Structure formats: C-alpha cells, structure tokens
Amino acid sequence: MSRVETVNTRNMLQELIKKARKQHKLTQEDVSKASGISVDRLSKIENGNGSVSLDELDKLIQAVGLRVLVYVESQSVTFPV
C-alpha cells in the first residue's frame, strides 16, 4: 500500500503565489492593485500569517497569472455505527 501525503492546499497556494509574483517581477503593490487585496494583507498571506479565504486565493491566483487544476479522488470511508 502506498503512503498518501497530506498537503495543506492553502499553504501550498500561498507559497506558489509568492513565487509567481517574484518570477513575474511584480511587487506586492502591483498584486494588491490587481487583486483588490491590501499590501498588508498580501504580505501576511504570503508569509503564512493567519488564514486566507478561498475568495482571496482566487483573486491572488488570477493577479499573478496562475492557473489551478484540481484533482479529487474519492476514498472509501467507513463510519462507525
């Protein structure tokens, strides 16, 4: 049986947003203007301070030119009776 790693999707996306911003040579101010999210909030998100909403992630992903593809696999789950 293979071991499945659990990934914190939000943390992973926060890191990808920061990397993409830097690769595209965008400042936090550039991304702030494009996303409507304040520079202070963006800084906190990029550094993993506090939680981030899906709406914020969506805005930031678009602002830095990322595209997210999601693959979800159902696992058989047994609940105790």
C-alpha positions in Angstrom: 0.0 0.0 0.0 1.3 3.4 -0.9 1.5 6.2 1.7 -0.5 9.3 0.8 0.9 12.6 1.9 -1.5 15.2 3.2 -0.9 18.6 1.7 -2.1 21.8 3.2 -3.5 23.2 0.0 -3.8 26.8 1.2 -0.2 26.9 2.4 1.0 25.4 -0.8 -1.0 28.0 -2.8 0.3 30.9 -0.6 3.8 29.8 -1.4 3.1 29.5 -5.2 1.5 32.9 -5.3 4.7 34.5 -3.7 6.9 32.6 -6.1 4.8 33.5 -9.2 4.8 37.2 -8.1 8.5 37.2 -7.9 9.0 35.3 -11.2 6.8 37.9 -13.0 8.8 40.6 -11.2 5.6 42.0 -9.7 5.7 44.0 -6.4 3.2 43.4 -3.7 1.7 46.8 -4.7 1.2 45.5 -8.2 -0.6 42.4 -7.0 -2.5 44.5 -4.5 -3.9 46.7 -7.2 -4.7 43.8 -9.5 -6.4 41.8 -6.8 -8.0 44.5 -4.6 -6.3 43.0 -1.5 -4.2 45.4 0.6 -0.4 45.2 0.6 -0.5 44.5 4.4 -3.0 41.6 3.9 -1.0 40.2 0.9 2.2 40.3 3.0 0.5 38.3 5.7 -0.9 35.8 3.2 2.4 35.3 1.5 4.2 34.7 4.8 1.5 32.3 6.1 0.3 34.5 8.9 -3.3 33.8 9.5 -5.9 32.1 7.4 -6.8 33.0 3.9 -10.2 32.7 2.3 -10.8 30.9 -1.0 -12.1 34.2 -2.4 -8.7 35.9 -1.6 -6.8 32.9 -3.0 -8.8 33.1 -6.2 -8.1 36.9 -6.6 -4.4 36.4 -6.0 -4.1 33.4 -8.3 -5.6 35.5 -11.1 -3.5 38.5 -10.2 -0.2 36.6 -10.6 -1.2 34.6 -13.6 -1.5 31.2 -12.1 -4.0 28.5 -13.2 -5.1 25.9 -10.7 -6.2 22.4 -11.7 -7.8 20.3 -9.0 -7.9 16.5 -8.9 -10.0 15.0 -6.3 -10.2 11.2 -5.7 -12.9 9.7 -3.5 -11.7 7.2 -0.9 -13.9 4.6 0.6 -14.8 5.8 4.1 -16.4 3.6 6.8 -18.2 5.4 9.6 -18.9 3.6 12.9 -22.5 2.7 13.5 
